[in-house]
Amino acid sequence: MELKKLLKNIDFELKKGSLNKTITELKYDSREVEKDNMFIAISGFEVDGHQFITQAIKNGATAIITEKDIPQYESGITYIKVNNSRKTMAELGKNFFEDPLSEIKLVGITGTNGKTTTSYLLYNILKEAAGKAALFGTIKNIIGDQELASSRTTPESIDLYRYFAQMREEGVKYGVMEVSSHALDLYRVAGMKFEAAVFTNISPEHLDYHKTLENYREVKSRLFSHLSQDKFAVINLDDSNADYIKEKSGGQKYFYSLDSEVADLYTKDFKLHQRGMEYKSGGRIESLFKLRLGGIFNIYNSLASILTANLLGVEAVSIEKALAEIDSVPGRFEIINAGQNFQIVVDYAHTPDGMKNVLETAAAMDKNRLIVLFGCGGDRDRSKRPAMAELAEKYADYTIVSNDNPRSEDPEKIFTEIKSGFSESFADYEIIADRKQAIQRAVEIAEEDDLVMLLGRGHEQYQILNNKKIELDDRQVAYEAVSALKGI
């Protein structure tokens, strides 16, 4: 694309070089730069992309986006200075890929808990109705029949526009995206036109980054405030932040609720059982929905996906069929069955609110003892550590504390802060730092009809220890532990 065309509607200062050149690709990683690419230098939290401008030029970059003045400008290279490289990157992506969202209906889903499950359910509904759809989120990215690697909840803006362009090329008309607070604050979705925005809930999370719950909530609300009047918001009426999101939201507003008849979609009657759930809905859709998912929190997730699909024009019969066929959501209340005479469930719950939801569901299930294994991530909000310990003491018959993703933090320090949440008299727990050994221990002590809950990591296939990635999948370790116990 011609550089002048690429810079359309972008405010910039030309520091050196010509705008009369062709750009073949956009890159923010200097290691991926090739001939005639544009390199976008981003001031990151740990690494400053401006330090790699020389390397990008050696690899073939002919145009550089900066947000700082640099000490030396090379001849033949075009240097363009902007106020914010991340925000500009989103605008460049839109221009370079010629606004693929103009031909796509994109749904953004945000909230502290439930984003992944809600997006997965809605993706499957839209796939059933339209034949193919796209999903961008924590577990995986999918376009049509192609699965793509997922390294973060919401990809960088350029990567997203590249995906959108692929969707346009393959005729995929619907996309569902988890939108994290980081993505909103770091302009990963800046300027993107969403057909709909879905709000699940808000509870304290990422306060190491946002500092206060108010800041976190305000960032979340941006997804809704940017909606145009002909688009719509789907809001959880039962969450205490519903009115706040409603006030911030542009577009038309619709609500879902567990049992409030003032909502646009609600349940008239629901039943939770070992095989999942079923409920009758009221409001815009009066139907009977059956899902092989457990927990009241998954009723909320399904209501959000059903209402959104309905507003997108999907017929109730397609919604019913799609939801009935979903066995599980990877790492979300996922049942591990290796022939053992007790239950094992793996779940991503890593916040007090998420943990409370799954433990309340576990408490209502038929079982003997409840054994809970959990940990807390390092270099993250420390306030949730004692809170999660309190929940384990309240609901579990026995607790094992282990590493989650310690990152650069000392695991012993994390364990000390977790233990501060246990009462002085509480003794029904042990600490096993090694996650694999901890899972093996949980399986070894489980008796007939016990329920073992492995919380915090869900679908993750690696652990970050001393800032190094180690292959570790709780689900696989659980399978192996049961197999070893049974002598398979």
NUFI-292912 format. One line per 10 residues: number of its first residue (from 1); their letters; for each residue x, y, z of C-alpha. Coordinates in nm, 3 decimals. Layout:
N
NUM	A	X,Y,Z; ...
# end
This chain:
488
1	MELKKLLKNI	0.000,0.000,0.000; 0.116,0.353,-0.074; 0.245,0.520,0.242; 0.033,0.831,0.186; -0.281,0.619,0.165; -0.175,0.421,0.472; -0.153,0.743,0.676; -0.504,0.860,0.583; -0.685,1.030,0.877; -0.380,0.988,1.103
11	DFELKKGSLN	-0.216,1.285,1.276; 0.162,1.264,1.243; 0.484,1.460,1.213; 0.721,1.366,0.931; 1.064,1.373,1.095; 1.266,1.258,0.795; 1.227,1.085,0.459; 0.967,1.060,0.185; 0.603,0.960,0.188; 0.630,0.840,-0.172
21	KTITELKYDS	0.695,0.472,-0.111; 0.510,0.144,-0.090; 0.468,-0.049,0.236; 0.434,-0.426,0.211; 0.348,-0.511,0.574; 0.309,-0.369,0.925; 0.519,-0.509,1.211; 0.564,-0.423,1.578; 0.824,-0.698,1.639; 1.159,-0.612,1.481
31	REVEKDNMFI	1.244,-0.983,1.447; 0.955,-1.030,1.202; 1.037,-0.732,0.979; 1.109,-0.797,0.610; 1.182,-0.586,0.303; 0.975,-0.266,0.268; 0.782,-0.326,0.592; 0.677,-0.051,0.830; 0.805,-0.096,1.186; 0.596,0.046,1.470
41	AISGFEVDGH	0.805,0.124,1.778; 0.598,0.082,2.096; 0.705,0.194,2.441; 0.622,-0.125,2.629; 0.612,-0.188,3.003; 0.920,-0.410,3.001; 1.081,-0.346,2.660; 1.094,-0.025,2.456; 1.048,-0.091,2.085; 1.247,0.224,2.003
51	QFITQAIKNG	1.558,0.028,2.106; 1.504,-0.207,1.811; 1.463,0.046,1.532; 1.816,-0.019,1.402; 1.750,-0.393,1.393; 1.421,-0.337,1.210; 1.598,-0.130,0.945; 1.863,-0.400,0.902; 1.582,-0.649,0.843; 1.430,-0.433,0.568
61	ATAIITEKDI	1.204,-0.170,0.726; 1.176,0.145,0.515; 0.929,0.336,0.734; 0.935,0.376,1.111; 0.658,0.489,1.344; 0.787,0.644,1.668; 0.639,0.830,1.962; 0.979,0.965,2.071; 1.253,1.166,1.909; 1.546,0.937,1.835
71	PQYESGITYI	1.915,1.035,1.831; 1.992,0.938,1.472; 1.793,0.926,1.147; 1.925,0.714,0.862; 1.903,0.827,0.501; 1.647,0.653,0.280; 1.426,0.570,0.578; 1.100,0.750,0.651; 1.052,0.843,1.016; 0.701,0.934,1.132
81	KVNNSRKTMA	0.634,1.058,1.484; 0.290,1.016,1.648; 0.150,1.086,1.994; 0.067,0.725,2.075; 0.211,0.432,1.878; -0.043,0.180,2.006; -0.341,0.392,1.908; -0.185,0.473,1.572; -0.116,0.103,1.514; -0.490,0.033,1.527
91	ELGKNFFEDP	-0.557,0.311,1.275; -0.280,0.183,1.047; -0.422,-0.171,1.066; -0.765,-0.048,0.963; -0.619,0.140,0.664; -0.372,-0.127,0.555; -0.635,-0.403,0.548; -0.897,-0.163,0.403; -1.146,-0.173,0.689; -1.257,-0.538,0.679
101	LSEIKLVGIT	-1.501,-0.478,0.967; -1.730,-0.295,0.725; -1.829,-0.642,0.602; -1.831,-0.824,0.938; -2.057,-0.824,1.243; -1.825,-0.826,1.545; -1.943,-0.890,1.901; -1.722,-0.785,2.193; -1.764,-0.951,2.532; -1.616,-0.804,2.848
111	GTNGKTTTSY	-1.640,-0.855,3.224; -1.432,-1.005,3.503; -1.571,-1.358,3.479; -1.761,-1.542,3.209; -1.603,-1.386,2.899; -1.452,-1.707,2.772; -1.758,-1.928,2.823; -2.002,-1.668,2.690; -1.790,-1.609,2.380; -1.751,-1.984,2.323
121	LLYNILKEAA	-2.128,-2.040,2.349; -2.210,-1.748,2.120; -1.947,-1.859,1.868; -2.106,-2.204,1.850; -2.454,-2.056,1.809; -2.341,-1.831,1.524; -2.152,-2.118,1.365; -2.468,-2.330,1.376; -2.678,-2.049,1.227; -2.439,-1.915,0.963
131	GKAALFGTIK	-2.232,-2.223,0.882; -1.909,-2.062,0.998; -1.794,-1.795,1.241; -1.480,-1.664,1.411; -1.370,-1.664,1.775; -1.093,-1.459,1.936; -1.017,-1.524,2.300; -0.826,-1.678,2.585; -0.849,-2.042,2.482; -0.799,-2.018,2.107
141	NIIGDQELAS	-0.857,-1.810,1.796; -1.073,-1.971,1.527; -1.161,-1.850,1.177; -1.398,-2.084,0.997; -1.239,-2.427,1.028; -0.890,-2.299,1.109; -0.759,-2.287,1.466; -0.492,-2.029,1.543; -0.264,-1.995,1.844; -0.377,-1.763,2.125
151	SRTTPESIDL	-0.119,-1.596,2.348; -0.342,-1.334,2.514; -0.711,-1.271,2.572; -0.728,-0.999,2.305; -0.462,-0.993,2.027; -0.281,-0.674,1.921; -0.475,-0.449,1.684; -0.270,-0.532,1.373; -0.312,-0.904,1.434; -0.685,-0.854,1.478
161	YRYFAQMREE	-0.717,-0.664,1.151; -0.517,-0.937,0.979; -0.768,-1.189,1.115; -1.059,-0.971,1.004; -0.913,-0.953,0.653; -0.891,-1.334,0.650; -1.255,-1.350,0.761; -1.358,-1.122,0.475; -1.163,-1.332,0.227; -1.323,-1.656,0.351
171	GVKYGVMEVS	-1.673,-1.511,0.374; -1.700,-1.537,0.752; -1.962,-1.279,0.850; -1.969,-1.313,1.231; -1.689,-1.273,1.483; -1.695,-1.306,1.864; -1.417,-1.150,2.069; -1.323,-1.146,2.435; -1.225,-0.788,2.515; -1.000,-0.753,2.819
181	SHALDLYRVA	-0.950,-0.437,3.022; -0.587,-0.431,2.907; -0.700,-0.442,2.544; -0.930,-0.145,2.600; -0.670,0.058,2.786; -0.386,-0.025,2.545; -0.585,0.059,2.229; -0.589,-0.298,2.090; -0.951,-0.245,1.983; -0.933,0.132,1.924
191	GMKFEAAVFT	-1.162,0.249,1.645; -1.312,-0.095,1.585; -1.683,-0.098,1.506; -1.866,-0.351,1.720; -2.213,-0.467,1.623; -2.276,-0.553,1.988; -2.107,-0.532,2.326; -2.183,-0.780,2.605; -2.128,-0.715,2.978; -2.103,-1.016,3.212
201	NISPEHLDYH	-2.001,-0.879,3.553; -1.737,-0.684,3.743; -1.545,-0.779,4.056; -1.193,-0.677,4.168; -0.930,-0.794,3.917; -0.610,-0.658,3.760; -0.582,-0.397,4.035; -0.203,-0.429,4.009; -0.251,-0.253,3.673; -0.565,-0.040,3.718
211	KTLENYREVK	-0.495,0.048,4.088; -0.861,0.098,4.181; -1.189,-0.077,4.109; -1.327,0.253,3.977; -1.049,0.274,3.719; -1.104,-0.088,3.621; -1.477,-0.033,3.580; -1.428,0.284,3.375; -1.194,0.104,3.136; -1.444,-0.181,3.094
221	SRLFSHLSQD	-1.719,0.070,3.013; -1.529,0.206,2.712; -1.641,-0.090,2.501; -1.999,0.032,2.549; -1.945,0.408,2.528; -1.799,0.366,2.178; -2.110,0.191,2.042; -2.292,0.384,1.772; -2.667,0.439,1.803; -2.760,0.164,1.557
231	KFAVINLDDS	-2.566,-0.102,1.755; -2.662,-0.266,2.084; -2.542,-0.352,2.433; -2.634,-0.670,2.625; -2.607,-0.616,3.000; -2.631,-0.842,3.305; -2.914,-0.677,3.499; -2.829,-0.868,3.817; -2.476,-0.726,3.846; -2.438,-0.425,4.074
241	NADYIKEKSG	-2.265,-0.236,3.793; -2.552,-0.273,3.544; -2.676,0.085,3.584; -2.324,0.221,3.542; -2.273,0.031,3.217; -2.620,0.134,3.099; -2.540,0.503,3.158; -2.206,0.476,2.978; -2.341,0.280,2.684; -2.425,0.411,2.342
251	GQKYFYSLDS	-2.664,0.219,2.118; -2.970,0.026,2.225; -2.967,-0.148,2.564; -3.096,-0.497,2.640; -3.080,-0.688,2.968; -3.066,-1.047,3.087; -3.134,-1.175,3.438; -3.166,-1.499,3.629; -3.524,-1.425,3.734; -3.620,-1.059,3.689
261	EVADLYTKDF	-3.913,-1.027,3.448; -3.820,-0.667,3.367; -3.522,-0.805,3.174; -3.539,-0.882,2.802; -3.442,-1.244,2.875; -3.469,-1.436,3.202; -3.534,-1.785,3.337; -3.878,-1.892,3.454; -3.756,-2.215,3.601; -3.416,-2.385,3.607
271	KLHQRGMEYK	-3.276,-2.717,3.719; -2.913,-2.806,3.785; -2.814,-3.171,3.778; -2.510,-3.394,3.733; -2.544,-3.391,3.354; -2.574,-3.014,3.330; -2.878,-2.787,3.337; -3.208,-2.704,3.177; -3.429,-2.401,3.206; -3.732,-2.231,3.057
281	SGGRIESLFK	-3.671,-1.878,2.937; -3.905,-1.582,2.931; -3.901,-1.245,2.760; -3.787,-1.215,2.400; -3.754,-1.593,2.374; -3.984,-1.843,2.544; -3.817,-2.178,2.507; -3.658,-2.473,2.688; -3.279,-2.478,2.684; -3.067,-2.779,2.780
291	LRLGGIFNIY	-2.692,-2.757,2.831; -2.425,-3.000,2.942; -2.269,-2.729,3.160; -2.306,-2.685,3.535; -2.352,-2.394,3.772; -2.572,-2.089,3.801; -2.286,-1.882,3.658; -2.325,-2.078,3.335; -2.695,-1.996,3.327; -2.587,-1.632,3.315
301	NSLASILTAN	-2.328,-1.704,3.045; -2.583,-1.887,2.833; -2.846,-1.615,2.877; -2.596,-1.355,2.753; -2.515,-1.564,2.445; -2.881,-1.644,2.374; -2.997,-1.282,2.396; -2.711,-1.159,2.179; -2.776,-1.426,1.916; -3.147,-1.341,1.917
311	LLGVEAVSIE	-3.072,-0.972,1.862; -2.846,-1.071,1.572; -3.144,-1.246,1.413; -3.070,-1.611,1.498; -3.377,-1.833,1.530; -3.449,-2.001,1.864; -3.427,-2.350,1.712; -3.067,-2.287,1.601; -2.977,-2.153,1.945; -3.130,-2.455,2.121
321	KALAEIDSVP	-2.949,-2.701,1.892; -2.608,-2.533,1.923; -2.619,-2.513,2.304; -2.740,-2.871,2.345; -2.445,-3.003,2.142; -2.167,-2.834,2.346; -2.001,-3.091,2.573; -1.784,-2.848,2.769; -1.577,-2.532,2.744; -1.203,-2.613,2.768
331	GRFEIINAGQ	-1.076,-2.546,3.119; -1.411,-2.409,3.238; -1.568,-2.650,3.485; -1.419,-2.923,3.267; -1.479,-3.275,3.397; -1.185,-3.516,3.389; -1.299,-3.876,3.355; -1.026,-4.138,3.346; -1.234,-4.415,3.499; -1.188,-4.307,3.863
341	NFQIVVDYAH	-1.463,-4.352,4.124; -1.452,-3.984,4.222; -1.498,-3.660,4.029; -1.228,-3.422,3.906; -1.312,-3.076,3.773; -1.061,-2.830,3.624; -1.158,-2.464,3.620; -0.989,-2.134,3.537; -1.134,-1.957,3.845; -0.852,-1.729,3.960
351	TPDGMKNVLE	-1.040,-1.445,4.128; -1.241,-1.452,4.454; -1.566,-1.401,4.263; -1.486,-1.674,4.011; -1.376,-1.909,4.285; -1.692,-1.841,4.486; -1.907,-1.922,4.182; -1.750,-2.261,4.116; -1.732,-2.357,4.484; -2.099,-2.272,4.536
361	TAAAMDKNRL	-2.178,-2.496,4.240; -1.957,-2.770,4.386; -2.127,-2.738,4.723; -2.464,-2.811,4.560; -2.339,-3.123,4.380; -2.384,-3.478,4.510; -2.050,-3.584,4.655; -1.864,-3.711,4.959; -1.580,-3.466,5.038; -1.477,-3.155,4.846
371	IVLFGCGGDR	-1.100,-3.131,4.791; -0.983,-2.796,4.654; -0.643,-2.721,4.501; -0.564,-2.358,4.423; -0.289,-2.096,4.411; -0.249,-1.728,4.326; -0.056,-1.569,4.041; 0.264,-1.379,4.109; 0.318,-1.013,4.016; -0.057,-0.962,4.025
381	DRSKRPAMAE	-0.317,-0.820,4.263; -0.214,-0.941,4.609; -0.541,-0.852,4.783; -0.719,-1.156,4.643; -0.481,-1.407,4.804; -0.628,-1.410,5.157; -0.979,-1.374,5.013; -0.938,-1.693,4.812; -0.803,-1.873,5.119; -1.117,-1.772,5.312
391	LAEKYADYTI	-1.332,-1.924,5.038; -1.135,-2.249,5.040; -1.173,-2.277,5.417; -1.547,-2.206,5.394; -1.634,-2.455,5.119; -1.365,-2.727,5.108; -1.328,-3.030,5.333; -0.958,-3.032,5.250; -0.739,-2.776,5.073; -0.408,-2.800,4.890
401	VSNDNPRSED	-0.228,-2.474,4.819; 0.014,-2.482,4.528; 0.180,-2.265,4.267; -0.038,-2.104,4.002; 0.189,-1.888,3.785; 0.440,-1.731,4.028; 0.612,-1.542,3.746; 0.902,-1.347,3.901; 0.762,-1.350,4.255; 0.889,-1.576,4.534
411	PEKIFTEIKS	0.631,-1.857,4.576; 0.690,-1.866,4.952; 0.583,-1.503,4.978; 0.265,-1.584,4.787; 0.194,-1.881,5.016; 0.244,-1.664,5.325; -0.010,-1.411,5.200; -0.256,-1.689,5.111; -0.219,-1.843,5.459; -0.305,-1.509,5.618
421	GFSESFADYE	-0.662,-1.566,5.497; -0.701,-1.893,5.691; -0.832,-1.874,6.047; -0.585,-1.954,6.324; -0.760,-2.282,6.405; -0.781,-2.403,6.044; -0.564,-2.709,5.988; -0.730,-2.898,5.701; -0.478,-2.791,5.440; -0.126,-2.845,5.316
431	IIADRKQAIQ	0.110,-2.657,5.089; 0.281,-2.835,4.800; 0.469,-2.587,4.583; 0.517,-2.817,4.285; 0.185,-2.807,4.096; 0.224,-3.151,3.942; 0.298,-3.310,4.280; 0.007,-3.121,4.433; -0.236,-3.260,4.172; -0.097,-3.608,4.225
441	RAVEIAEEDD	-0.151,-3.566,4.600; -0.512,-3.452,4.549; -0.581,-3.761,4.337; -0.408,-3.992,4.586; -0.615,-3.878,4.885; -0.946,-3.872,4.697; -1.194,-4.136,4.807; -1.504,-4.276,4.641; -1.756,-4.003,4.546; -1.521,-3.720,4.644
451	LVMLLGRGHE	-1.503,-3.410,4.425; -1.156,-3.275,4.344; -1.147,-2.917,4.215; -0.826,-2.799,4.041; -0.862,-2.422,4.023; -0.682,-2.128,3.867; -0.520,-2.250,3.547; -0.798,-2.410,3.345; -0.696,-2.460,2.982; -0.339,-2.330,3.027
461	QYQILNNKKI	-0.070,-2.562,2.898; 0.229,-2.398,3.062; 0.331,-2.250,3.395; 0.540,-1.935,3.441; 0.803,-1.994,3.710; 1.097,-1.756,3.752; 0.972,-1.589,3.433; 1.032,-1.911,3.241; 0.758,-2.115,3.075; 0.728,-2.477,3.183
471	ELDDRQVAYE	0.494,-2.719,3.008; 0.214,-2.799,3.250; -0.151,-2.880,3.181; -0.361,-2.952,3.491; -0.596,-3.168,3.286; -0.319,-3.387,3.150; -0.152,-3.419,3.490; -0.484,-3.524,3.641; -0.535,-3.791,3.374; -0.183,-3.922,3.431
481	AVSALKGI	-0.225,-3.922,3.808; -0.545,-4.127,3.785; -0.385,-4.366,3.535; -0.088,-4.418,3.769; -0.324,-4.474,4.063; -0.523,-4.735,3.868; -0.208,-4.898,3.730; -0.301,-4.823,3.369
# end
